[in-house]
């Protein structure tokens, strides 16, 4: 499938089960092996379909990348300032899906908040380099809460001048 065959849309509550299954499969393949039993249990409870639907109803922003009728990626933003989920299925890795999801979520956060200036994430050790490529910088060392290992990271947005166009642009700084 080509890049243009994937589109991004808000999650509909009736697709929470499909999303849960996708995130669990990606987690099991790439992340869960490094977690304790407590960490795996904590994560799996967080991505149960009822939990996803509840967070959606509570106002978390959840956007999915869809290829055909299949969910192939997700980003979830809590409180307009924290990435709580960013997952893409294996066969869609290296196709800029995570970047597109992040860009979409950033645009939505800006629409909803005039003070939007940064995003944080608690990146798994597996995803730290992915987030770094997306402009996030570590703000602390490896930590663990409820069996979940993570590196706190942040992406700060600011204005800069694009030298080729002379226009103001948003860029990650620091």
BELZI-V660138 format. One record per residue. N is the residue number from 1. SS is DSSP state (h for helix, s for strand, l for the rest). Layout:
n & ss
N & SS
N & SS
This chain:
n & ss
1 & l
2 & l
3 & h
4 & h
5 & h
6 & s
7 & s
8 & s
9 & s
10 & s
11 & l
12 & l
13 & h
14 & h
15 & h
16 & h
17 & h
18 & h
19 & h
20 & h
21 & h
22 & h
23 & h
24 & h
25 & h
26 & h
27 & h
28 & h
29 & h
30 & h
31 & l
32 & h
33 & h
34 & h
35 & l
36 & l
37 & h
38 & h
39 & h
40 & h
41 & h
42 & h
43 & h
44 & h
45 & h
46 & h
47 & l
48 & l
49 & h
50 & h
51 & h
52 & h
53 & h
54 & h
55 & h
56 & h
57 & h
58 & l
59 & l
60 & l
61 & s
62 & s
63 & s
64 & s
65 & s
66 & s
67 & s
68 & l
69 & l
70 & s
71 & s
72 & s
73 & s
74 & s
75 & s
76 & s
77 & s
78 & s
79 & l
80 & l
81 & l
82 & s
83 & s
84 & s
85 & s
86 & s
87 & s
88 & s
89 & l
90 & h
91 & h
92 & h
93 & l
94 & l
95 & l
96 & l
97 & h
98 & h
99 & h
100 & h
101 & h
102 & h
103 & h
104 & h
105 & h
106 & h
107 & h
108 & h
109 & h
110 & h
111 & h
112 & h
113 & l
114 & l
115 & l
116 & l
117 & l
118 & s
119 & s
120 & s
121 & s
122 & s
123 & s
124 & l
125 & l
126 & l
127 & l
128 & h
129 & h
130 & h
131 & h
132 & h
133 & h
134 & l
135 & l
136 & l
137 & s
138 & s
139 & s
140 & s
141 & s
142 & s
143 & s
144 & s
145 & s
146 & l
147 & l
148 & s
149 & s
150 & s
151 & s
152 & s
153 & s
154 & s
155 & s
156 & s
157 & s
158 & s
159 & s
160 & s
161 & s
162 & l
163 & l
164 & l
165 & l
166 & l
167 & l
168 & s
169 & s
170 & s
171 & s
172 & s
173 & s
174 & l
